[in-house]
Amino acid sequence: MDVTRRWPNHEKQIGDLAKRLGFKHISLSSEVMPMIRAVPRGYTACADAYLTPCIKKYLNGFSAGFQDSLKDVRVLFMQSDGGLTPMERFSGSRAILSGPAGGVVGYALTTCTGGCTRPVIGFDMGGTSTDVSRYAGEYEHVFEATTAGITIQAPQLDVNTVAAGGGSILSFRSGLFVVGPGSAGAHPGPTCYRKGGPLTITDANLCLGRLLPDYFPKIFGPSEDQPLWKEGALNELRKVTEQVNAFLCDQGDEEKECSQTQMTLEEVALGFVRVANESMCRPIRALTQTTSLVCGSHTDIFDHFHLGCLQTHLKIRRQEKTPVCQIHTEAFLHLRYDRTDCALMCSGSSHPPRRGSDSCRHGDFHTAFTSRYMKEFGFVIPDRPIIVDDIRVRGCAKSAFKKEQKMKCSGREPRVETVVKCYFDEGYLDTAVYLMEDLSCDHTVSGPAIIIDKNSTILVEPDCIAGVTKLGDIQITIGRGKLQTVGPRLDTIQLSIFSHRFMSIAEQMGHTLQRTAISTNIKERLDFSCALFGPTGGLVSNAPHIPVHLGAMQETVQFQINHLGDDLKEGDVILSNHPSAGGSHLPDLTVITPVFRKGVSHAVFFVASRGHHADIGGITPGSMPPHSKSLQEEGAVFTSFKLVKDGVFQEEAVTKALQAPAQIPGSSGTRNLHDNLSDLRAQVAANQKGIQLVNELIDVYGLEVVQAYMAHIQHNAEVAVKEMLKEFAHRCQQRDGLVEVHAEDYMDDGTPIRLKVKVSEAEDTFLLHTPGGGGWGWDEDVTANFEDLPRSGPANQKAGVCFPERGSVFEHRLSQESV
């Protein structure tokens, strides 16, 4: 029972005591967010207690700048949910996403006019991050979200954020163009700000001619009276270009021929911009692919020049008293299936009451919940009771908003302010510069072009056309453009882009698995991992889910390839959890699906998902007994089980296997079969999503190119490991004069585990030694040379360690009793 929410008096007593002790601000969870679930509510109260004093300090300074400190003036501020609240009630937990929320409300107001119902994707790029959102006629709210690792229980507009913006720091690391997540911030800012800041995306655009210093105010430098420093940005970019070209030569053949043509400064700058664009596309894919929205259908870009001012106008404005007739209320129920933690806030407004049903006058909440659950997760649980966690009523008042005046046609051609050289894929092109104040609603501008206003700069790329709407906004129609030809030969920019594309596939698999799973372990605790593998089972990309799964999943896939051989066909899905087949503990069930292409006899890729099931049988609930004497006592065992055969889910066979542990004395079959089957179907669905995305990537680039860059990514991982170990050895040498480190830990029974590692910076080798046997039954050195070790995936490419078998814990035998 959630005592604080039901009986908050003890919190109030503590709050009164804190006031008497002199605390000026006190946040009580029962007042900040009186909803069920104590841990997120506690996080929300802590965030409110931390942020609200800062906000109050800002508001005091803000109101002090007005006559009589805004006495008797009702000032409204925007909250994270897109609604307005009086200044005295503006609090930290409701203000975390107030800025992005203002952007959502602003573009919803300016783009969805005249009865337009086409969904709109909002893209709000700032200095340190980029916010992505969606509007399709109504605001999409979430009532619990995680920001910077803190779970906040408060109504918020659904906004996805990626750490990439104009201030994102640029670097070249281990053969990859890296953009962010570090940011230069406002101070010192980019290099061109003249305050000793790092190279950023802003500097790259300046060097490409896309930003024009003559049209910026002279507010830079220590004295804040200097123009943008293009020469400084060029100097920093030259250093990175030299680093890139040195790396390319080091990767050449024995004749020292570079592995790629030397890159110019402009090519490096454009490469960073393209990698930044790809990084920003990832939240757009996450937002659209989970809502079945096709990104390709969005061929227009809409830019409201005064949207920043509009956001401020929406956040802070005088408010007249709203007539009661303009206020309407909407009831919400926070609903979830019994024995699940995933609750959905549902409105009955779109499902009116039905005659003869149990629905109330506010709507049919049962139908609203099951319809949304099916849309969100792809299934319903018909036999489960539905629990009401919370009741919420939202009141909405529509206030008058003065519409902007329509522009008049000029009747003449747009005036070109000047013509500059800008760098694009085709090289330097003549680019016309227009001032927004000279453009009218009958003007169109063909790219390449730059449109400049007092507060912003818009780049119209080649083969795009910009027009001015009657309200003075810019609408850019995207042309088909010239597709860039990408070949199998290594290109460092494409390598960076493909790394994002491969990682995006694994991330989207994870989103699908989380949405479609039913168990708390997968849906709420996120105890799962999704990954993409090459045709030989080598790891290509593993989304950052559970790190312990990283190495073992590759072994699982490679085991199935060797074990099944030609018996692995299209339409088959493999289930495995046996330790000898790359498994960890038995409740971690791995589902593997091969990816086939028409005309290719073997699998071209593999996708896999591993999820922790709450119970798969055995002698104890949870299937992790500390006193088991055989593997079968821990639950159902799968070595190479065809979960799907010829496209048919083998429900009867897998049910029998999950109940098989009951045949062992003192043991039980799975205690939650329904959830096991539902989660296995979710894992199959996640793999199917991965197959779809892999095939889409191959459709764009071709199989040869995609597999070539798969190999380039894996080789790049080897380079990264080498550089990391060399850097480690160099640091140790500088700090201690040694390249040797020691570690010691203990088993549960007190047995020590000792390890000594010695890295050779010059010879690309590292030496492992277990003094006194290390508790493992041997006492000898193990030398690992990068060039001699077998390849074992991107994370530890050619950097594995060879342990002697000789009865050690690393020696395992395949049980003949396994499924």
FENUR-V220344 format. One record per residue. N is the residue number from 0. RES is the residue in one small letter. OMEGA is omega in whole degrees, 0 to 359 (none if undefined). Layout:
n res omega
N RES OMEGA
N RES OMEGA
This chain:
n res omega
0 m 181
1 d 192
2 v 185
3 t 182
4 r 184
5 r 183
6 w 188
7 p 187
8 n 181
9 h 174
10 e 180
11 k 178
12 q 177
13 i 178
14 g 177
15 d 178
16 l 179
17 a 178
18 k 180
19 r 178
20 l 175
21 g 177
22 f 184
23 k 178
24 h 180
25 i 177
26 s 177
27 l 183
28 s 180
29 s 177
30 e 182
31 v 181
32 m 182
33 p 179
34 m 180
35 i 182
36 r 189
37 a 185
38 v 177
39 p 178
40 r 176
41 g 176
42 y 182
43 t 179
44 a 178
45 c 179
46 a 179
47 d 180
48 a 181
49 y 189
50 l 187
51 t 176
52 p 178
53 c 180
54 i 180
55 k 178
56 k 178
57 y 182
58 l 177
59 n 177
60 g 179
61 f 182
62 s 179
63 a 180
64 g 180
65 f 180
66 q 180
67 d 178
68 s 177
69 l 178
70 k 180
71 d 175
72 v 181
73 r 181
74 v 182
75 l 176
76 f 180
77 m 178
78 q 182
79 s 181
80 d 179
81 g 178
82 g 181
83 l 180
84 t 177
85 p 185
86 m 183
87 e 180
88 r 181
89 f 186
90 s 186
91 g 184
92 s 179
93 r 186
94 a 188
95 i 181
96 l 182
97 s 178
98 g 175
99 p 179
100 a 176
101 g 177
102 g 180
103 v 179
104 v 181
105 g 182
106 y 174
107 a 181
108 l 186
109 t 184
110 t 183
111 c 179
112 t 176
113 g 178
114 g 179
115 c 182
116 t 181
117 r 179
118 p 182
119 v 175
120 i 178
121 g 182
122 f 186
123 d 183
124 m 177
125 g 182
126 g 184
127 t 184
128 s 178
129 t 180
130 d 180
131 v 181
132 s 183
133 r 176
134 y 181
135 a 178
136 g 176
137 e 182
138 y 180
139 e 184
140 h 167
141 v 184
142 f 173
143 e 182
144 a 180
145 t 179
146 t 181
147 a 177
148 g 181
149 i 179
150 t 182
151 i 174
152 q 179
153 a 178
154 p 180
155 q 170
156 l 184
157 d 183
158 v 176
159 n 185
160 t 174
161 v 183
162 a 176
163 a 180
164 g 182
165 g 180
166 g 181
167 s 184
168 i 181
169 l 177
170 s 175
171 f 189
172 r 175
173 s 177
174 g 181
175 l 170
176 f 185
177 v 178
178 v 181
179 g 358
180 p 178
181 g 182
182 s 178
183 a 180
184 g 177
185 a 177
186 h 10
187 p 181
188 g 179
189 p 179
190 t 185
191 c 177
192 y 175
193 r 179
194 k 177
195 g 181
196 g 182
197 p 177
198 l 184
199 t 177
200 i 177
201 t 178
202 d 180
203 a 178
204 n 177
205 l 180
206 c 179
207 l 179
208 g 184
209 r 172
210 l 186
211 l 183
212 p 183
213 d 182
214 y 176
215 f 176
216 p 180
217 k 184
218 i 186
219 f 182
220 g 181
221 p 180
222 s 179
223 e 179
224 d 184
225 q 177
226 p 174
227 l 188
228 w 181
229 k 182
230 e 177
231 g 177
232 a 178
233 l 179
234 n 179
235 e 180
236 l 176
237 r 179
238 k 179
239 v 179
240 t 176
241 e 178
242 q 179
243 v 183
244 n 176
245 a 178
246 f 181
247 l 178
248 c 179
249 d 181
250 q 181
251 g 182
252 d 186
253 e 178
254 e 178
255 k 173
256 e 183
257 c 180
258 s 180
259 q 178
260 t 179
261 q 185
262 m 176
263 t 179
264 l 181
265 e 179
266 e 177
267 v 180
268 a 180
269 l 177
270 g 178
271 f 179
272 v 180
273 r 177
274 v 177
275 a 178
276 n 180
277 e 178
278 s 180
279 m 178
280 c 184
281 r 176
282 p 176
283 i 177
284 r 180
285 a 183
286 l 187
287 t 184
288 q 177
289 t 178
290 t 178
291 s 178
292 l 182
293 v 182
294 c 184
295 g 180
296 s 179
297 h 184
298 t 180
299 d 174
300 i 183
301 f 181
302 d 176
303 h 187
304 f 185
305 h 183
306 l 178
307 g 177
308 c 179
309 l 178
310 q 180
311 t 180
312 h 179
313 l 184
314 k 188
315 i 180
316 r 173
317 r 186
318 q 174
319 e 178
320 k 184
321 t 177
322 p 182
323 v 182
324 c 180
325 q 179
326 i 175
327 h 181
328 t 180
329 e 182
330 a 178
331 f 170
332 l 177
333 h 191
334 l 175
335 r 173
336 y 177
337 d 180
338 r 170
339 t 181
340 d 185
341 c 180
342 a 179
343 l 176
344 m 189
345 c 174
346 s 178
347 g 186
348 s 181
349 s 179
350 h 183
351 p 181
352 p 179
353 r 178
354 r 178
355 g 179
356 s 180
357 d 183
358 s 181
359 c 183
360 r 179
361 h 177
362 g 179
363 d 185
364 f 178
365 h 178
366 t 179
367 a 181
368 f 182
369 t 178
370 s 180
371 r 179
372 y 177
373 m 180
374 k 183
375 e 192
376 f 175
377 g 179
378 f 172
379 v 179
380 i 192
381 p 185
382 d 182
383 r 172
384 p 179
385 i 185
386 i 173
387 v 179
388 d 185
389 d 174
390 i 182
391 r 174
392 v 180
393 r 176
394 g 182
395 c 176
396 a 180
397 k 180
398 s 180
399 a 178
400 f 184
401 k 181
402 k 180
403 e 179
404 q 180
405 k 180
406 m 176
407 k 178
408 c 182
409 s 181
410 g 179
411 r 180
412 e 178
413 p 182
414 r 177
415 v 181
416 e 178
417 t 177
418 v 181
419 v 177
420 k 176
421 c 183
422 y 176
423 f 179
424 d 181
425 e 184
426 g 178
427 y 179
428 l 173
429 d 185
430 t 181
431 a 179
432 v 180
433 y 172
434 l 183
435 m 183
436 e 180
437 d 184
438 l 178
439 s 187
440 c 177
441 d 182
442 h 170
443 t 183
444 v 179
445 s 179
446 g 4
447 p 180
448 a 175
449 i 177
450 i 187
451 i 173
452 d 181
453 k 185
454 n 186
455 s 177
456 t 180
457 i 177
458 l 174
459 v 186
460 e 178
461 p 179
462 d 174
463 c 181
464 i 178
465 a 175
466 g 179
467 v 179
468 t 181
469 k 178
470 l 176
471 g 178
472 d 178
473 i 176
474 q 184
475 i 175
476 t 184
477 i 177
478 g 179
479 r 179
480 g 179
481 k 181
482 l 179
483 q 179
484 t 180
485 v 179
486 g 182
487 p 181
488 r 184
489 l 171
490 d 188
491 t 178
492 i 178
493 q 177
494 l 179
495 s 180
496 i 179
497 f 178
498 s 176
499 h 182
500 r 179
501 f 180
502 m 179
503 s 178
504 i 180
505 a 179
506 e 180
507 q 173
508 m 179
509 g 178
510 h 180
511 t 180
512 l 180
513 q 182
514 r 188
515 t 179
516 a 183
517 i 186
518 s 176
519 t 182
520 n 184
521 i 186
522 k 186
523 e 181
524 r 178
525 l 179
526 d 180
527 f 175
528 s 176
529 c 185
530 a 178
531 l 183
532 f 179
533 g 183
534 p 177
535 t 179
536 g 178
537 g 182
538 l 177
539 v 179
540 s 179
541 n 181
542 a 185
543 p 180
544 h 180
545 i 185
546 p 184
547 v 179
548 h 192
549 l 184
550 g 188
551 a 183
552 m 177
553 q 178
554 e 179
555 t 181
556 v 181
557 q 176
558 f 181
559 q 178
560 i 181
561 n 185
562 h 185
563 l 179
564 g 183
565 d 180
566 d 178
567 l 188
568 k 177
569 e 184
570 g 178
571 d 173
572 v 186
573 i 175
574 l 182
575 s 172
576 n 183
577 h 180
578 p 181
579 s 180
580 a 178
581 g 180
582 g 174
583 s 172
584 h 190
585 l 181
586 p 175
587 d 180
588 l 181
589 t 179
590 v 187
591 i 180
592 t 175
593 p 177
594 v 180
595 f 174
596 r 180
597 k 179
598 g 179
599 v 187
600 s 183
601 h 178
602 a 181
603 v 175
604 f 171
605 f 172
606 v 183
607 a 175
608 s 180
609 r 181
610 g 179
611 h 177
612 h 187
613 a 181
614 d 175
615 i 179
616 g 181
617 g 188
618 i 177
619 t 173
620 p 183
621 g 173
622 s 175
623 m 183
624 p 179
625 p 186
626 h 181
627 s 180
628 k 176
629 s 182
630 l 183
631 q 177
632 e 180
633 e 177
634 g 182
635 a 183
636 v 178
637 f 176
638 t 180
639 s 187
640 f 179
641 k 180
642 l 174
643 v 181
644 k 182
645 d 177
646 g 182
647 v 179
648 f 185
649 q 186
650 e 182
651 e 182
652 a 182
653 v 175
654 t 178
655 k 180
656 a 179
657 l 178
658 q 184
659 a 180
660 p 180
661 a 180
662 q 180
663 i 180
664 p 179
665 g 183
666 s 182
667 s 169
668 g 181
669 t 183
670 r 181
671 n 186
672 l 183
673 h 180
674 d 177
675 n 183
676 l 180
677 s 180
678 d 176
679 l 176
680 r 178
681 a 178
682 q 176
683 v 179
684 a 178
685 a 178
686 n 179
687 q 176
688 k 178
689 g 178
690 i 179
691 q 183
692 l 176
693 v 180
694 n 176
695 e 178
696 l 179
697 i 178
698 d 182
699 v 189
700 y 186
701 g 184
702 l 183
703 e 182
704 v 182
705 v 179
706 q 177
707 a 181
708 y 170
709 m 179
710 a 178
711 h 179
712 i 181
713 q 177
714 h 179
715 n 177
716 a 176
717 e 179
718 v 181
719 a 179
720 v 178
721 k 182
722 e 179
723 m 181
724 l 177
725 k 179
726 e 178
727 f 179
728 a 180
729 h 179
730 r 179
731 c 181
732 q 181
733 q 186
734 r 187
735 d 185
736 g 181
737 l 174
738 v 186
739 e 179
740 v 183
741 h 175
742 a 179
743 e 177
744 d 186
745 y 173
746 m 181
747 d 181
748 d 178
749 g 179
750 t 182
751 p 172
752 i 183
753 r 181
754 l 175
755 k 181
756 v 177
757 k 183
758 v 176
759 s 181
760 e 185
761 a 189
762 e 180
763 d 178
764 t 170
765 f 187
766 l 176
767 l 180
768 h 178
769 t 183
770 p 177
771 g 178
772 g 178
773 g 183
774 g 186
775 w 174
776 g 173
777 w 181
778 d 180
779 e 178
780 d 174
781 v 181
782 t 179
783 a 177
784 n 185
785 f 186
786 e 184
787 d 186
788 l 178
789 p 178
790 r 183
791 s 171
792 g 187
793 p 185
794 a 182
795 n 182
796 q 179
797 k 181
798 a 178
799 g 180
800 v 181
801 c 178
802 f 174
803 p 181
804 e 174
805 r 174
806 g 180
807 s 180
808 v 179
809 f 179
810 e 177
811 h 180
812 r 180
813 l 182
814 s 178
815 q 183
816 e 184
817 s 184
818 v none
